[in-house]
C-alpha cells in the first residue's frame, strides 16, 4: 500500500489481514515445494540461464526476495521437502489480477469430478490450476482452444487415470503439465509438443 495515506484504507487492510488469518487457521495453507516453483519458472522461460544449476540458483534468489518482502511466507519443511506457504490474501490478489484479463482459471480444491465447462476455456488463458480435485479422466470430447496456455496444474487428482490426445491438439503453447501425486495415468501423445515439460511424481505414467 505504498503511497496510501488515508487512515480508513489502512484500517480496512488491517481488518482484511486479521480476517484472512482467522480463515487460514481453519483451512489448509497453500503450500508449494520450492523446487517445483523454480521448475515452473524455468520451464515457462521466466528464468533463463546458461546452465540448469545457474537457473536453480536464480530461482532460489527470486523466492528469497519474495519472502523478504512478505509476498511469500518463510519456507517450511514438509517431510524431506522445503515448501513455501503463500498467504491467502496474496494468493487471492494474484488470482484476481490474472482473472481480470481472463488469463487464469483457478479451480483448486473445487471438488470437481470432470473438467470445467467448455466456455470457461477461453483463448486468453495462460495458466490453469485444477489442483486437488477428483477428476478421473479427460475424455476425447474436450479439445479447448487455448493457444496461449503455458501452464496446466492437474496434480493431486489421485483418481485421474486417462487424458485423451484431443485435449492437447490446440494447446500449442503448453510448457508445463504437472501430474504429480496421481497414482496411475495414461497420457496419449502422438504429436510433438516441443516445449512441454511433464512433472509427474506418480507411481506409473504411460505415454503412448
BELRA-V708104 format. One record per residue. N is the residue number from 1. SS is DSSP state (helix for helix, strand for strand, loop for the rest). NEAR is the number of other C-alpha atoms within 10 Angstrom. D_FIRST is the distance of its C-alpha to the first C-alpha in whole Angstrom. Layout:
n->N ss->SS near->NEAR d_first->D_FIRST
n->N ss->SS near->NEAR d_first->D_FIRST
This chain:
n->1 ss->loop near->7 d_first->0
n->2 ss->loop near->4 d_first->4
n->3 ss->loop near->5 d_first->6
n->4 ss->loop near->9 d_first->6
n->5 ss->loop near->9 d_first->9
n->6 ss->loop near->8 d_first->10
n->7 ss->helix near->9 d_first->12
n->8 ss->helix near->10 d_first->12
n->9 ss->helix near->12 d_first->9
n->10 ss->helix near->13 d_first->8
n->11 ss->helix near->10 d_first->12
n->12 ss->helix near->11 d_first->11
n->13 ss->helix near->13 d_first->9
n->14 ss->helix near->12 d_first->11
n->15 ss->helix near->12 d_first->14
n->16 ss->helix near->13 d_first->13
n->17 ss->helix near->14 d_first->13
n->18 ss->helix near->12 d_first->16
n->19 ss->helix near->12 d_first->18
n->20 ss->helix near->14 d_first->17
n->21 ss->helix near->15 d_first->19
n->22 ss->helix near->11 d_first->22
n->23 ss->helix near->13 d_first->22
n->24 ss->helix near->15 d_first->22
n->25 ss->helix near->9 d_first->25
n->26 ss->helix near->8 d_first->27
n->27 ss->loop near->9 d_first->26
n->28 ss->loop near->8 d_first->27
n->29 ss->loop near->14 d_first->24
n->30 ss->strand near->14 d_first->23
n->31 ss->strand near->16 d_first->25
n->32 ss->strand near->16 d_first->26
n->33 ss->strand near->17 d_first->28
n->34 ss->helix near->19 d_first->27
n->35 ss->helix near->16 d_first->30
n->36 ss->helix near->13 d_first->30
n->37 ss->helix near->15 d_first->26
n->38 ss->helix near->21 d_first->27
n->39 ss->helix near->20 d_first->30
n->40 ss->helix near->22 d_first->28
n->41 ss->helix near->18 d_first->26
n->42 ss->helix near->20 d_first->30
n->43 ss->helix near->18 d_first->32
n->44 ss->loop near->19 d_first->29
n->45 ss->loop near->11 d_first->29
n->46 ss->loop near->12 d_first->26
n->47 ss->loop near->17 d_first->28
n->48 ss->loop near->15 d_first->31
n->49 ss->loop near->14 d_first->33
n->50 ss->loop near->7 d_first->37
n->51 ss->loop near->8 d_first->37
n->52 ss->helix near->12 d_first->36
n->53 ss->helix near->10 d_first->36
n->54 ss->helix near->12 d_first->34
n->55 ss->helix near->19 d_first->31
n->56 ss->helix near->18 d_first->31
n->57 ss->helix near->12 d_first->30
n->58 ss->helix near->17 d_first->27
n->59 ss->helix near->22 d_first->26
n->60 ss->helix near->15 d_first->26
n->61 ss->helix near->12 d_first->24
n->62 ss->helix near->15 d_first->21
n->63 ss->helix near->19 d_first->21
n->64 ss->helix near->17 d_first->21
n->65 ss->helix near->12 d_first->18
n->66 ss->helix near->14 d_first->16
n->67 ss->helix near->17 d_first->17
n->68 ss->helix near->12 d_first->16
n->69 ss->loop near->9 d_first->13
n->70 ss->loop near->13 d_first->13
n->71 ss->loop near->17 d_first->13
n->72 ss->loop near->18 d_first->16
n->73 ss->loop near->18 d_first->18
n->74 ss->loop near->16 d_first->21
n->75 ss->strand near->19 d_first->24
n->76 ss->strand near->15 d_first->27
n->77 ss->strand near->10 d_first->31
n->78 ss->strand near->11 d_first->32
n->79 ss->loop near->7 d_first->36
n->80 ss->loop near->6 d_first->36
n->81 ss->strand near->13 d_first->33
n->82 ss->strand near->15 d_first->30
n->83 ss->strand near->21 d_first->27
n->84 ss->strand near->23 d_first->23
n->85 ss->strand near->18 d_first->22
n->86 ss->strand near->19 d_first->18
n->87 ss->loop near->19 d_first->16
n->88 ss->helix near->16 d_first->17
n->89 ss->helix near->16 d_first->13
n->90 ss->helix near->13 d_first->13
n->91 ss->helix near->13 d_first->16
n->92 ss->helix near->10 d_first->16
n->93 ss->helix near->11 d_first->13
n->94 ss->helix near->12 d_first->15
n->95 ss->helix near->15 d_first->18
n->96 ss->helix near->14 d_first->17
n->97 ss->helix near->12 d_first->16
n->98 ss->helix near->16 d_first->19
n->99 ss->helix near->16 d_first->21
n->100 ss->helix near->9 d_first->20
n->101 ss->loop near->11 d_first->22
n->102 ss->loop near->17 d_first->25
n->103 ss->loop near->20 d_first->24
n->104 ss->strand near->23 d_first->24
n->105 ss->strand near->20 d_first->26
n->106 ss->strand near->15 d_first->25
n->107 ss->loop near->16 d_first->28
n->108 ss->loop near->18 d_first->28
n->109 ss->loop near->14 d_first->30
n->110 ss->loop near->12 d_first->31
n->111 ss->loop near->14 d_first->35
n->112 ss->loop near->17 d_first->36
n->113 ss->loop near->14 d_first->40
n->114 ss->loop near->14 d_first->39
n->115 ss->loop near->18 d_first->37
n->116 ss->loop near->13 d_first->35
n->117 ss->loop near->9 d_first->37
n->118 ss->helix near->12 d_first->38
n->119 ss->helix near->8 d_first->35
n->120 ss->helix near->12 d_first->32
n->121 ss->loop near->20 d_first->33
n->122 ss->loop near->18 d_first->32
n->123 ss->loop near->16 d_first->33
n->124 ss->loop near->16 d_first->29
n->125 ss->loop near->22 d_first->28
n->126 ss->loop near->21 d_first->27
n->127 ss->strand near->21 d_first->27
n->128 ss->strand near->20 d_first->28
n->129 ss->strand near->17 d_first->28
n->130 ss->loop near->24 d_first->31
n->131 ss->loop near->24 d_first->31
n->132 ss->loop near->20 d_first->32
n->133 ss->loop near->22 d_first->35
n->134 ss->loop near->19 d_first->38
n->135 ss->loop near->21 d_first->39
n->136 ss->loop near->18 d_first->43
n->137 ss->strand near->18 d_first->44
n->138 ss->strand near->19 d_first->42
n->139 ss->loop near->15 d_first->46
n->140 ss->loop near->11 d_first->47
n->141 ss->loop near->10 d_first->46
n->142 ss->loop near->18 d_first->42
n->143 ss->loop near->18 d_first->42
n->144 ss->loop near->19 d_first->38
n->145 ss->loop near->19 d_first->38
n->146 ss->loop near->21 d_first->34
n->147 ss->loop near->17 d_first->35
n->148 ss->loop near->18 d_first->32
n->149 ss->loop near->24 d_first->31
n->150 ss->loop near->22 d_first->31
n->151 ss->strand near->23 d_first->30
n->152 ss->strand near->20 d_first->31
n->153 ss->strand near->20 d_first->31
n->154 ss->loop near->23 d_first->34
n->155 ss->loop near->23 d_first->34
n->156 ss->loop near->22 d_first->35
n->157 ss->loop near->25 d_first->37
n->158 ss->loop near->20 d_first->40
n->159 ss->loop near->17 d_first->43
n->160 ss->loop near->24 d_first->42
n->161 ss->loop near->19 d_first->45
n->162 ss->strand near->18 d_first->46
n->163 ss->strand near->20 d_first->44
n->164 ss->loop near->18 d_first->46
n->165 ss->helix near->18 d_first->46
n->166 ss->helix near->17 d_first->45
n->167 ss->helix near->18 d_first->42
n->168 ss->helix near->21 d_first->41
n->169 ss->loop near->18 d_first->43
n->170 ss->loop near->15 d_first->40
n->171 ss->loop near->19 d_first->37
n->172 ss->loop near->18 d_first->38
n->173 ss->loop near->19 d_first->35
n->174 ss->loop near->23 d_first->35
n->175 ss->loop near->22 d_first->34
n->176 ss->strand near->23 d_first->33
n->177 ss->strand near->19 d_first->35
n->178 ss->strand near->23 d_first->34
n->179 ss->loop near->23 d_first->37
n->180 ss->loop near->20 d_first->37
n->181 ss->loop near->20 d_first->38
n->182 ss->loop near->22 d_first->40
n->183 ss->loop near->18 d_first->44
n->184 ss->strand near->16 d_first->46
n->185 ss->strand near->22 d_first->45
n->186 ss->strand near->16 d_first->47
n->187 ss->strand near->16 d_first->45
n->188 ss->loop near->16 d_first->47
n->189 ss->loop near->16 d_first->47
n->190 ss->loop near->9 d_first->50
n->191 ss->loop near->9 d_first->48
n->192 ss->loop near->10 d_first->46
n->193 ss->loop near->15 d_first->42
n->194 ss->loop near->10 d_first->42
n->195 ss->loop near->14 d_first->38
n->196 ss->loop near->17 d_first->38
n->197 ss->strand near->17 d_first->37
n->198 ss->strand near->14 d_first->38
n->199 ss->strand near->18 d_first->36
n->200 ss->loop near->17 d_first->39
n->201 ss->loop near->14 d_first->39
n->202 ss->loop near->16 d_first->42
n->203 ss->loop near->11 d_first->46
n->204 ss->strand near->13 d_first->47
n->205 ss->strand near->18 d_first->46
n->206 ss->strand near->11 d_first->48
n->207 ss->strand near->11 d_first->48
n->208 ss->loop near->9 d_first->51
